C-alpha cells in the first residue's frame, strides 16, 4: 500500500534498524569475559553501527546498569593498566572507536580455575568489536596505532578511594604486550604484583 512503512516502529525497536542480530558473541578463553562482534552497515557514504543496544546485549547474557561513559585518547605505545575497583567492583564495556589497541583482561576471582590468567583482544575501528569485562577482572590496553580513542561504559562511578591496580609486567601473570616501546604512568609503573594483593581481593569465583 502506498505510504505503508516496510517495518512497523515496534518491529524496528525489537530487531534493530538493520536486522535481528546487531551483535554476536565470539569465542574467548576466560569464562565470564565476552568478546562481541558488532554488525556495521556501510556504503559509499561511510558506515552506521549500533555500538550499544540493551536488549541485544541481554540476549547475549550481558545485563546490568551502566552509569558512566569514559573516553580516552592515547598515542602509540601508551599502556594503561592493569586496573580494577574494589567495593562493588566495576564492569566495563570497551570499544576502540579510532585506531587500534590490544585490550587485556586478567581473572582476579579467588577460587577461579583461571585465576591470574590473562587474555588479549584486538579492538579497532575496522573489525568493530567490543569486549565486556565483568566485575572480578583487571583491565588494561596498549595502543598499536598512531593514535587511539577508547570509549567504554562503566557499571559504577569512578572513585579514587576504590581504584586499584596490579603490575602490567607482573612476571607471574606474563601478559604478552605488543612489541612497541611502552609509555606507562608512574602509578601503573609502581603497581604491586598480584601475589602481593591476592589475599585482599574481594572477588570470589561463583562457579
Buried (B, 14 or more C-beta within 10 A) or exposed (E): EEEEEEEEEEEEEEBBEBEEEBBEBEEBEBEBBBBBBBBBEEEEEEEEBBBBBEEBBEBEEBEBEBEEEEEBEBEBBBBBBBBBBBEEBBBBBBBBBEBBBBBBBBBBBBEBEBBBBBBBBBBBBEEBBBBBBBBBBBBBBBBBBEEBBBBBBBBBEEEEEBBBBBBBBBEEBEBEBBEBEBBBEEEBEEBBBBEEBBEEBBBEBEE
